[in-house]
């Protein structure tokens, strides 16, 4: 097998944006016969199917995770993985710093923990898991087995996270309740490092997110967990969350086939929440702007994940979009018809209708982080964000006994 990884080397010429766990860099590539790189670039949380990262003149936009590779100052010579960049992939459209080649990185002191994430890759990382025997929370989680009815909102795309939280906070304010304490379980279907997400960093800084828990092969969260199950239990018993959002990190993977998409894991997350005594809340991936028919209205991702993969009952939240600003009546009717088909045949799911409108759009517009899904913002595809905000509203209604 050839061409799996495309390597380049270069020199850091300047620093760019940074956020907790990640730093953007401009790197001048060393001469190479194949150093042409597609132009463009994509936001780490946009989820678009396009990108690149070239800055021109042989300089590329690179991303470093200092916790993995150490500090990378200007003038440092680095080894880069540019495979996704050269292919013009969306959220993968960075050159990624693999290592410094001009100076050894000091060995990090041995710490507690034996959970290995990104296992058996060159950048595998050993972390302290919240469920690790060396963890101060091990005793709490050793026999933990119950979420005590905690709402668990499941979403297909990472871009749903801020909209779910905005909906939850708006519903709490409407009911005169305090804002819910929200934890986010980042699964390993997209980006593995939680540090990649500026959304997570921004929500945490704004006080909208109590903690990020990275499950499976994902890493870099406030708490590390072996499975989605222990991440959910830790969200309840360690973080003290009122509700949890479960979604993959940035970088949804799809192939245009019935089963070949990373969002299949949303159905498994429903099962995990249910078996632990939580209240699964299935948010629908909806779009009125996607040109692909399989994602128009309710995406086939949601129809497959909840209709075929989720074997446990869930509250399927159906946004009532009629009259919502920017949403046509045809789209509203299509969503209702698709949702009815999803819920009715098997009968295991409970359909929950939530009316959404101008007030919800105002709540979404007040998000402390930018809203973007598949490269489209709130104005371009309001239905996408209203649908997942409705799930957040329903989760708070459950907390209130509604």
C-alpha positions as CSV (number, residue, x, y, z in Angstrom):
1,X,0.0,0.0,0.0
2,X,1.5,3.4,-1.0
3,X,0.6,7.0,-0.6
4,X,-1.0,6.6,2.8
5,X,0.9,9.6,4.3
6,X,2.4,12.5,2.4
7,X,5.3,14.1,4.3
8,X,6.8,17.5,3.9
9,X,9.3,19.5,6.0
10,X,9.5,23.2,6.5
11,X,10.3,26.1,8.8
12,X,7.8,27.9,11.0
13,X,7.7,31.6,9.9
14,X,5.0,32.9,12.1
15,X,2.4,32.0,14.7
16,X,-1.3,32.4,14.0
17,X,-4.4,31.9,16.1
18,X,-4.2,29.7,19.1
19,X,-6.8,28.2,21.5
20,X,-6.4,25.7,24.4
21,X,-4.5,22.7,23.1
22,X,-3.8,23.9,19.6
23,X,-1.8,26.5,17.7
24,X,-1.9,27.6,14.1
25,X,1.4,28.2,12.3
26,X,2.5,29.4,9.0
27,X,5.2,27.0,7.7
28,X,7.4,27.7,4.7
29,X,7.9,24.3,2.9
30,X,11.3,23.1,2.0
31,X,11.7,22.6,-1.8
32,X,10.0,19.5,-3.1
33,X,9.0,18.3,-6.6
34,X,5.4,17.8,-5.5
35,X,5.0,20.8,-3.2
36,X,2.0,22.3,-5.0
37,X,-0.8,22.4,-2.4
38,X,-4.5,23.1,-3.2
39,X,-5.6,26.6,-2.3
40,X,-8.3,27.3,0.2
41,X,-8.9,26.4,3.8
42,X,-11.5,25.3,6.2
43,X,-12.5,26.2,9.7
44,X,-11.8,23.5,12.3
45,X,-15.5,23.4,13.1
46,X,-17.1,24.1,9.8
47,X,-17.4,20.5,8.6
48,X,-17.3,21.5,4.9
49,X,-16.4,19.1,2.2
50,X,-13.8,21.5,0.8
51,X,-10.6,23.0,2.1
52,X,-6.9,23.2,1.6
53,X,-4.8,25.5,3.6
54,X,-2.2,26.9,1.2
55,X,-1.1,30.5,2.0
56,X,0.8,30.9,-1.3
57,X,4.6,31.1,-2.0
58,X,5.1,27.7,-0.7
59,X,3.8,28.5,2.7
60,X,1.1,26.4,4.3
61,X,-1.2,26.8,7.3
62,X,-0.3,24.1,9.8
63,X,-1.7,23.0,13.1
64,X,0.4,21.9,16.1
65,X,-0.8,20.2,19.4
66,X,1.9,21.4,21.9
67,X,0.9,18.6,24.3
68,X,2.0,16.1,21.7
69,X,4.9,17.7,20.0
70,X,6.1,20.4,22.5
71,X,6.5,24.1,21.8
72,X,6.9,25.1,18.2
73,X,8.4,28.6,18.0
74,X,9.2,30.7,14.9
75,X,12.3,29.4,13.3
76,X,11.6,25.8,14.3
77,X,12.1,23.1,11.6
78,X,9.2,20.7,11.5
79,X,8.0,17.5,9.9
80,X,4.5,17.8,8.5
81,X,1.7,15.4,7.4
82,X,0.1,17.1,4.5
83,X,-2.0,14.3,3.1
84,X,-5.4,15.8,3.9
85,X,-4.2,19.2,2.9
86,X,-3.2,18.0,-0.6
87,X,-6.5,16.3,-1.1
88,X,-8.4,19.5,-0.3
89,X,-10.3,17.8,2.5
90,X,-12.5,20.0,4.7
91,X,-11.8,19.9,8.4
92,X,-8.7,17.9,7.7
93,X,-7.3,20.7,5.6
94,X,-4.3,21.6,7.6
95,X,-0.7,20.5,7.5
96,X,-0.3,18.8,10.8
97,X,2.9,19.1,12.8
98,X,4.3,15.7,13.5
99,X,7.5,16.6,15.3
100,X,10.3,19.2,15.5
101,X,13.4,18.0,13.6
102,X,15.8,20.7,14.7
103,X,15.7,20.1,18.5
104,X,14.8,17.2,20.6
105,X,11.6,17.6,22.7
106,X,12.4,17.0,26.4
107,X,10.9,13.8,27.7
108,X,7.7,14.6,29.6
109,X,7.8,13.3,33.2
110,X,6.1,10.0,33.7
111,X,2.6,10.6,35.0
112,X,-0.2,8.5,36.2
113,X,-2.5,6.6,33.9
114,X,-2.2,3.9,31.4
115,X,-4.9,4.6,28.8
116,X,-3.4,4.7,25.4
117,X,-5.3,6.7,22.8
118,X,-4.7,6.7,19.0
119,X,-3.3,3.3,19.8
120,X,-0.4,1.9,17.8
121,X,-0.1,5.0,15.7
122,X,3.2,7.0,15.7
123,X,1.5,9.7,17.8
124,X,-0.2,7.4,20.4
125,X,-0.6,9.2,23.7
126,X,-0.8,7.8,27.2
127,X,-3.3,9.6,29.3
128,X,-5.0,9.3,32.8
129,X,-8.5,8.0,32.3
130,X,-11.3,9.0,34.5
131,X,-12.0,5.3,34.9
132,X,-8.3,4.4,35.3
133,X,-7.3,2.6,38.5
134,X,-4.9,5.5,39.2
135,X,-7.6,8.1,38.8
136,X,-9.0,9.8,41.9
137,X,-12.5,9.0,40.4
138,X,-11.9,5.3,40.0
139,X,-13.8,4.5,43.2
140,X,-16.7,6.5,42.1
141,X,-16.9,4.8,38.7
142,X,-15.9,1.3,39.7
143,X,-19.5,0.2,40.2
144,X,-21.3,3.1,38.7
145,X,-24.1,1.8,36.5
146,X,-26.9,4.4,36.5
147,X,-27.5,7.8,34.9
148,X,-30.7,8.3,36.9
149,X,-32.7,9.5,34.0
150,X,-30.2,12.2,32.9
151,X,-31.1,13.5,29.4
152,X,-28.5,12.5,26.8
153,X,-28.8,14.5,23.6
154,X,-27.3,12.6,20.6
155,X,-26.3,14.4,17.5
156,X,-24.7,13.4,14.2
157,X,-22.4,16.4,13.6
158,X,-20.1,18.3,15.9
159,X,-21.6,21.5,14.6
160,X,-24.8,20.6,16.5
161,X,-23.1,21.1,19.9
162,X,-23.4,24.9,20.3
163,X,-27.0,24.9,18.9
164,X,-28.1,22.2,21.4
165,X,-26.7,24.1,24.3
166,X,-28.2,27.4,23.1
167,X,-31.6,25.7,22.9
168,X,-31.2,24.2,26.3
169,X,-30.2,27.5,27.9
170,X,-33.1,29.3,26.1
171,X,-35.6,26.8,27.4
172,X,-34.2,27.1,31.0
173,X,-34.6,30.9,30.8
174,X,-38.1,30.6,29.5
175,X,-39.0,28.3,32.5
176,X,-37.2,30.6,35.0
177,X,-34.6,27.9,35.8
178,X,-30.9,28.2,36.1
179,X,-28.9,27.3,33.0
180,X,-28.2,23.6,32.9
181,X,-24.8,22.2,33.6
182,X,-23.8,20.6,30.3
183,X,-21.1,18.1,29.6
184,X,-20.0,17.1,26.1
185,X,-18.9,13.5,25.2
186,X,-16.7,13.7,22.1
187,X,-16.7,10.3,20.3
188,X,-14.0,9.2,17.9
189,X,-15.8,9.3,14.6
190,X,-14.2,12.6,13.6
191,X,-11.2,14.5,14.9
192,X,-9.5,12.5,17.7
193,X,-7.9,15.5,19.5
194,X,-10.5,17.6,21.4
195,X,-7.9,20.4,21.0
196,X,-8.9,20.7,17.3
197,X,-12.3,22.2,18.2
198,X,-12.5,25.9,18.8
199,X,-16.2,25.3,19.5
200,X,-15.3,23.3,22.6
201,X,-12.8,25.9,23.7
202,X,-15.2,28.8,23.1
203,X,-18.1,27.2,24.9
204,X,-16.0,26.3,27.9
205,X,-14.6,29.9,28.1
206,X,-18.1,31.3,28.0
207,X,-19.3,29.0,30.8
208,X,-21.7,27.2,28.5
209,X,-19.9,23.9,28.8
210,X,-18.8,22.4,32.1
211,X,-16.5,19.7,30.7
212,X,-15.5,17.8,27.6
213,X,-15.0,14.1,27.9
214,X,-13.1,12.2,25.2
215,X,-14.2,8.6,24.6
216,X,-12.7,5.7,22.7
217,X,-9.7,6.7,20.7
218,X,-10.5,10.4,21.1
219,X,-8.3,12.3,23.5
220,X,-7.5,15.8,24.9
221,X,-10.7,16.3,26.8
222,X,-11.0,17.6,30.4
223,X,-11.6,13.9,31.3
224,X,-10.5,10.8,29.3
225,X,-12.7,7.7,29.1
226,X,-12.3,4.2,27.6
227,X,-15.9,4.1,26.3
228,X,-18.9,6.2,25.7
229,X,-20.5,4.4,28.6
230,X,-17.8,5.4,31.1
231,X,-17.8,8.9,29.7
232,X,-21.5,9.2,30.3
233,X,-21.2,7.9,33.8
234,X,-18.4,10.3,34.5
235,X,-20.4,13.2,33.2
236,X,-23.1,12.3,35.7
237,X,-21.1,11.2,38.7
238,X,-17.9,13.2,38.4
239,X,-18.8,16.4,36.4
240,X,-22.3,16.6,38.0
241,X,-23.9,17.4,34.6
242,X,-27.6,18.0,34.3
243,X,-27.5,16.9,30.7
244,X,-25.0,15.5,28.2
245,X,-24.5,16.1,24.5
246,X,-22.9,13.2,22.6
247,X,-21.4,13.8,19.1
248,X,-18.3,13.1,17.1
249,X,-15.5,15.6,16.9
250,X,-15.1,17.9,13.9
251,X,-14.7,16.1,10.6
252,X,-17.7,13.9,9.8
253,X,-16.7,11.2,7.4
254,X,-19.1,10.1,4.7
255,X,-18.9,8.0,1.5
256,X,-22.2,8.5,-0.2
257,X,-23.3,5.0,0.8
258,X,-26.0,3.8,3.0
259,X,-23.8,2.6,5.8
260,X,-20.4,4.2,5.2
261,X,-20.6,7.3,7.5
262,X,-19.2,8.0,10.9
263,X,-22.5,9.2,12.2
264,X,-23.7,5.6,12.5
265,X,-22.3,5.9,16.0
266,X,-25.2,8.2,16.9
267,X,-27.4,5.1,17.1
268,X,-24.9,3.3,19.3
269,X,-24.9,6.4,21.6
270,X,-28.6,6.0,22.0
271,X,-28.1,2.4,23.1
272,X,-25.4,3.4,25.6
273,X,-27.5,6.1,27.2
274,X,-30.5,3.8,27.5
275,X,-28.7,0.8,28.9
276,X,-27.3,3.0,31.6
277,X,-30.7,4.4,32.6
278,X,-30.4,7.7,30.9
279,X,-33.0,9.4,28.8
280,X,-31.8,9.3,25.1
281,X,-32.9,12.4,23.1
282,X,-32.3,11.9,19.4
283,X,-31.7,15.2,17.6
284,X,-32.3,15.2,13.8
285,X,-29.8,16.3,11.2
286,X,-31.9,18.5,9.0
287,X,-31.0,20.8,6.1
288,X,-32.9,23.0,3.7
289,X,-29.7,24.1,1.9
290,X,-27.9,20.9,1.2
291,X,-28.0,20.1,-2.6
292,X,-27.8,16.4,-2.0
293,X,-31.2,14.8,-1.9
294,X,-30.1,12.2,0.7
295,X,-29.4,15.1,3.2
296,X,-32.4,17.2,2.2
297,X,-34.9,17.6,5.0
298,X,-34.0,14.8,7.5
299,X,-30.6,13.4,6.5
300,X,-30.4,9.7,5.7
301,X,-27.7,9.7,8.5
302,X,-30.4,10.3,11.1
303,X,-32.9,7.9,9.4
304,X,-30.3,5.1,9.4
305,X,-28.7,5.7,12.8
306,X,-32.0,6.0,14.7
307,X,-34.1,3.8,12.5
308,X,-31.8,0.9,12.1
309,X,-28.9,1.2,14.6
310,X,-30.6,2.5,17.7
311,X,-32.3,-0.6,19.2
312,X,-33.3,1.2,22.5
313,X,-36.2,3.7,22.6
314,X,-35.4,7.4,22.3
315,X,-37.2,10.7,22.3
316,X,-37.0,11.7,18.6
317,X,-37.3,15.5,18.6
318,X,-39.1,16.7,15.6
319,X,-38.8,20.5,14.9
320,X,-42.1,22.1,13.8
321,X,-40.6,24.5,11.2
322,X,-43.8,25.9,9.7
323,X,-43.5,29.7,9.9
324,X,-39.9,29.7,11.1
325,X,-38.0,32.6,9.4
326,X,-36.0,31.5,6.5
327,X,-37.7,28.0,6.3
328,X,-40.0,27.2,3.5
329,X,-43.3,25.3,3.9
330,X,-42.1,22.6,1.6
331,X,-39.1,21.8,3.8
332,X,-41.3,21.9,7.0
333,X,-43.7,19.4,5.4
334,X,-40.9,17.2,4.2
335,X,-39.3,17.0,7.7
336,X,-42.6,16.0,9.3
337,X,-43.2,13.3,6.7
338,X,-39.7,11.9,7.1
339,X,-40.0,12.0,10.9
340,X,-43.3,10.2,10.8
341,X,-41.7,7.4,8.7
342,X,-38.8,7.2,11.1
343,X,-40.8,6.9,14.3
344,X,-44.0,5.0,13.2
345,X,-42.9,1.7,11.6
346,X,-41.0,0.1,14.5
347,X,-42.8,1.9,17.2
348,X,-39.9,1.8,19.7
349,X,-39.2,5.6,19.6
350,X,-41.3,8.4,21.0
351,X,-42.0,11.3,18.8
352,X,-41.7,14.7,20.5
353,X,-42.8,17.7,18.5
354,X,-41.2,21.1,19.4
355,X,-42.3,24.3,17.8
356,X,-39.4,26.6,16.8
357,X,-39.3,30.1,15.4
358,X,-37.9,33.6,15.7
359,X,-37.1,33.4,19.4
360,X,-35.1,30.3,18.8
361,X,-33.2,32.0,16.0
362,X,-32.4,34.9,18.4
363,X,-31.1,32.4,21.0
364,X,-28.9,30.8,18.4
365,X,-27.6,34.1,17.2
366,X,-26.5,34.7,20.8
367,X,-24.1,31.8,20.8
368,X,-20.6,32.7,22.0
369,X,-19.1,30.7,19.2
370,X,-19.8,30.8,15.5
371,X,-22.5,28.5,14.1
372,X,-21.5,26.6,10.9
373,X,-22.5,23.3,9.6
374,X,-21.1,21.8,6.3
375,X,-19.8,25.3,5.6
376,X,-23.2,27.0,6.0
377,X,-24.1,29.5,8.7
378,X,-27.3,30.3,10.5
379,X,-28.7,32.5,7.8
380,X,-27.9,30.0,5.0
381,X,-29.4,27.0,6.7
382,X,-31.5,28.0,9.7
383,X,-33.4,24.6,9.8
384,X,-30.2,22.8,10.6
385,X,-29.7,24.7,13.8
386,X,-33.3,25.0,14.8
387,X,-33.7,21.2,14.6
388,X,-30.9,20.5,17.1
389,X,-31.8,23.5,19.3
390,X,-35.2,21.9,19.6
391,X,-33.5,18.8,21.1
392,X,-31.8,20.9,23.7
393,X,-35.0,22.5,24.6
394,X,-36.7,19.2,25.1
395,X,-33.8,18.0,27.3
396,X,-34.5,20.9,29.7
397,X,-38.2,20.2,29.6
398,X,-37.3,16.6,30.8
399,X,-35.3,18.1,33.7
400,X,-38.3,20.2,34.6
401,X,-40.6,17.1,34.5
402,X,-42.1,18.1,31.2
